[in-house]
Every structure is written in C-alpha cells, then in structure tokens.
Amino acid sequence: MSEELAIGLDIGATKLAFAVVNHAGHILDHRTMPTSSGDSSERTLDRIAEQLGALLDAHEGCAAIGVGVPGPVDSDQGLALNAVNLNWRELRLRDELARRLTRCLPIYVDNDVNVGAIGEMLFGAATDMSDFVYLAIGTGLGGAAVSKGKLLRGATHSEMEIGHVSIDPLQGRPCSCGLRGCLEMSISGKGLVAIARQHYEDFPETRLDADDLTTQAIIRRAGQGDPLASFVVRQAASALGVACAWCINLFNPESIVLGGGLIRALFHLLETDMYEALRVRCLPSSLESTKIILSQHADAALGAAALVWYHRQKEAAK
C-alpha cells in the first residue's frame, strides 16, 4: 500500500506553489508557476486544476488537497470571500477546483496566514505548542492565533486582522484599508517604504535613492548604519513590539512565531528595539513566559499541505 500523501497549494498574487508532502512533512515534489494576475478566475482555476491533475497522476498516494489563499475565507464552505489582489470575491474555490478534477477527494481551503500557522504547528517552530500566535510579516502584516491546538475563528472570517489595528488613527500614515496609522504601515514591506518616503527630507545625508526606495535597499543600508534606513528599522521595531505586546496580553501564548520573508532579513536589525517596546507594554509575568521565535518554514505550499493533516486530526478526534 502506497504512503498517504497530501497536496498543498499556495495561491499568491504573483506565484502559484504546489507541494506533495507526506505525513512527516517531507516535500516529495514541488512546482511553481506564475499566477498571471491579468487572467480571469476561470482561466486561473483551469491552470491550477491542470497542475493538480498532473501531481495526482504522478503520486498515486495523494489523498487530499489543502489550499491557502489570501484574504478572508469561509473554511467550512471553501469560499474565498475577498482575495483583493486576485480580484476574487465570493469565489467557491473548493467546489470550482473539485469539478475540474477527475478524481474525487477532499479539498480544504483556508486563509494563507492560518495555513502558515498550521504549518508551523505541525512541521515547524510550534510543533510542541498548543497555544501560540503566528505573525506573517511580508508585503503586509497578518496574524493567526492557536488555542489548545485549534485555530481561533471569527464571526465573519476576519479574525486576527492585526495589521489593521491603528496605533495613530488621526495623524498616522494612510492605509489601503481606509484607516490611518495601521500597524501594517510600519511593520511590513510597504510600511518600511512608506516610512522612508515620509521622512526622506529629514535625513539629507542618507544614501538611499529617493527614486528607488525598496525594502531590500532599506535593509541593506540599515545594516551599513545609514541614518534614514536605521530610523525606518527603529520605527518598524517599535510597531512590531506593540503588535507582540497586544498578542501577549490578549492571548497569553507560549510563543509568538514570526514568519515571512521580510522578518527573516530584518530580525537581527530590529530585535533589540522590539524587545524594548515590548517590555514597557507587557505584564512582566506574561512577557517572561512567552518566547518570540522565527518560523522554520518559508514554503507556503508546505503549510497548505499541513492543512490536510490538521483536518484529519480534527476528524479523528471526533
């Protein structure tokens, strides 16, 4: 009898990632393709189904599919409620994929940050933890909370939108959500760039190029001691400290797992200032009992595959 396998699919704005994963979290096959954001949802789903079909043909042990998608998701119904960068609203993602496949098998759909948290819980930094918070820091800022081994869910599927908690609703930088001063506008890729643009004239000695402000340039120059880049990182560190403090005071987690490509590149530069912001905002006993750690997996498709095993465990526990 062949080993039971899961397929993970991460649907991003620019890339589709597929992984075939066994129960131990080992990736047996991995494939990527561009999202082609100009395509209709029908065309994108056709391309996804074609690749899924190829993986199912190549790996006979595949028993289920896990899918991570940005934006709020009704995981019970398999609905992508509002994937803004893909122009998907109220898309019956589970059903649309199922009808395109020649094999009938379970398909689980969830928000991409929830999927990242599940990946860390089953195969990564949180494998021995039943209570933790996962913060995904990349282009934006998202979060997921796990309590007693289960994801916390919201009434309208928009739980843990920590990136859009405002720390300066009157004078803060405008956010794409319509609010001002959102955490995402300080600790995220677009947040770093927004801070640098706002304060560029305050640092005439900076070596950053005003016409080419990127997260990579800011991180590189901060490591070299550039005054503007260093200021941007300090602002981001303070915002991350605020975000972590709220999570600690609200959830009393064993750990906060920091994921996303940006934080891996940035953490060594902001760690000290982040902890300083934390100390003045947390109950000492709660802070002392919480570890802040980096995620162990950068592969979002692995997290999507973990979604299959997460649901299998829930079903077995019933």
N, C-alpha and C positions, 0 to 999 in steps of 0.2 A: 504494500500500500504506500503510495507516494506521500511525502510530507505535506501537511496542510500549509498553505501559503495565503498571504493577503496582498492585494494590490493597493498601493497608496497613490493618490493623485492630488497634487497641489496645483490649484488654478490661480495663477498670478496675472497681473495686468500685462506683463511682458513675456512671461515664460510659463509653460506647462511642464510639470515634472512628474514622472511616473517611477515607481519603485515596486519591485516584487520582494516581499520581506517574509522571513519565517517567524515562528513564534518567539525565537530568541532575539529578534531584532536585527538579524543579519540580512543585508541587502544582497539579493541574488541577481538582480537585473535592474538597471537604472537607465532611463531615457528622458531626454528633454526635447522640446520643440517650442518655437516662438508662439505666443498667443495670437498674434496678428489682430491687434485691437480694433482694426477697421472692419473686421468680419462681423457678420450678423451672429446672433446667438445660435441660430440653426447651423451655420457653417462651422462655428467653433465646436459645437457639440458633435457634429459629424466627424470632425478631425479627431476629437478626443475618443469617440467610440471606435474609430478605426485603429487607433493605437492600443486601446484596451483590448480589442479583439485580437490583435497580434500578440499581446502578452498572454492572454488566455490560451491561445493556441500553442505558445512556446512553453507554458508552465501549467501542466495539467492539474497540479495540486491547488491552484488558486480557488479559494472557497468564498471569498467576499471582497468587496471593494470599499475603501474609505476615501472620502473626498473632503479636502479643505478648500474653502472659498472665502474671499474677503467679504466683510460686511455682516450685518445681522442675518442669522439663519434660523429657521424653524426646523430643528433637527428631527423632530418627530415626523414631520411631513416631508422632509427632504427639500425644503423650499429655500432658495437664495432670495432673500427679501429685498436687498438693495446693494448689489455689488457695483458701486458707483463707477469705478474705473473700467468696468466691463460693460456698462450700460445695461445691466440685468436687474429687472425689478419683478418680484413675484414669480420667479422662474422655478418651475417644478423640476429641479435639477435631477433628483433621484429618478423620477418617472421618465424624464426625457432620455436619460442615459440608458435606463433599463430597456426601453422599447427599441433602442438602436443596437442592442447586443443580441447575439444568437443564443447565448447561454443565460438561463435564469438563475441569478444568485443575489444574495443580499447586498445592498448598497447603502452605506451610511454617509451622511453629509453633515458637516459642522463648520462653524466659523474657523478661519485659519489660525487664529490665536489660541482658541480652545484646543485645536488639533496639536499645536505646538506644546501646550501644557501636557496633553495626554502622552505625547512622545517622550517628554522628559520624565513623566511619572512611570512609564513602562520600561523605557530603554535608556534613560539619561540621568541627569543630575538629581532627580527627585525619586529615584526608584525605591528608596526606603522610607518615603514620607507620605503621610495621608492628609496632611494639612499644609498647603503651600500656595504661594501666589506666583504666577508667571507673568512677567512684563516683556513684551516684544518691542524692541526699540530698533526701528529701521527708518524707512521713509516717514512713517508716522509712529504713534505710540498706542499700543493696545495692551489689554490685560485679560487674565483669566484667573479664577480662584478655585481651588480644590479643597473641599472639606470632607473629612472622613472618607477619602478616596473617591469622591464624586464631584463632578463639576457643578459649581453653583450656577443656577439658571435664573433668568429674569422673566417678568410677566410678559414682556413684549420682545424678548430675544435680543435685548440691547444691554445685557449686563456687563459690568466692568469696563465701561467706556471711560477709562481713567484719563485717556489723552484729551478728553473734552471737559475735564473739570477745570474751571477757571481759577487761577490764582491772582488775577488782576482784571476783573470784569469791566472796569471803567477806562483804564489807561493802557491796558495790555495790547500786544500785537494782534491784529485781526486774524481770525482763523477761518478756514474754508467752511466750517460748520455754521458760521454766522455770529459766533461769540467772540469775545476778546480775552486775551490772556490765558488761553488754554495751555495746559502742560505740554501738549504736543508742539506748541510753537516755541518751546525752549529745549525740550529733550527729544529730538528726532532729527532726521536728516534735513527736512525742510525747516525745522526750528533753528538749527545751527546757522543755516544760510540766512534766515530772517534776522537773527540777532546781529550777524556780521554786517548785513546791509543797513540795519537801523543805526549802528554805531560806527560805521566806517569813517565818517568825518571826524569822529572823536579821537582817532588814532592815526594821525598823519604819518607816523613812522612805520606803519605796518607794511609788510612785504606781500600781503595778499593783493591780488589783482581785482579791482572793483568790477571789471567786466567779465571775470571768470571765477566767481565765488562758488566753490563746490565743497561738499563735506570732506572729500579727500584732501583738498588743499588746506582746509581749516585744520584738520587733524595733523597733517604733516607740519604745518607752520607752528601749531601749538607745541609739538614735540621739539621744535627748534627755539621756543621761547618768544615767538612773535607776540607783541603786546595785544593786538586785536584778537588773534586766534586764542590766546590764553584767556582773555576776558570772556570770549564766547564759551569756552570749555567750563570756566567757573560758573557762568550762568546756567549752563546745562547741568552741571553737577548739583547746584542748589535745587533746581527743579526736580531732578531725579531723587534727591534726598527727601523733598516734600512728598513725592509720589510714594516712595517706600515707607515714609513715616505714616501716611494715611493707611496704607495697606497693613502695616504692623498694628496700629492702634485699632483698626476695624476688625481684622481677621485673626490676630494673634497667631500667625503662621509659624511653622517650624523653619521655613526658609522663604526667601524671595529669589526666584530664579530669573536671571536677566538673559534674555535671548535676542537674537537679531544680529545681523552683520555689523551694524554701526557700533553697538556696545562692545563687541569683541575688539574693534580697532581703537576704541576710545577709553575703555575702562581704566587702564593704567594711568591715564591723564587726569581722570576726574574722581578717582576712588577716595582720596583724602578729603576733598571738599564735599563730596557726597555724604560721607560719614559725619562731617561737622554739621551739615544741615540736618541730618537725622538726629543727632544727639540732643539738639535743642527742641525737638518736636515730639520725641517719643518718651513714654514711660520707661524709666531705666530697666525695670524688670522685663518688660516686653522686648526691648531692644537687645538685651543680653541673651535672650533665649532664641533670637532669630538670626539665622545665617543668611548672608547675601552672597550668592554664588552665580557663576556664569553657567549658561546652558552647555550641555555636552554635545548636542547635535545641531548642525546647521542645515541638515537636509529636511526640508519641509515635507517631502514625499514620504519619508520615513514616519513622520508624525501622523500623516494621513493613514498610513497602513496600521499604525498603532491604534487608530480609531476602531478598526475591526476587532482587535483583541480586547479593547476596553469594553465594547458592547458584548462580546462573547462572555466576558467575566460577569457583567451585569445580568445577562440572561441565565448563566449558570447558577447565580446566587439566588434566583427567584424560587 
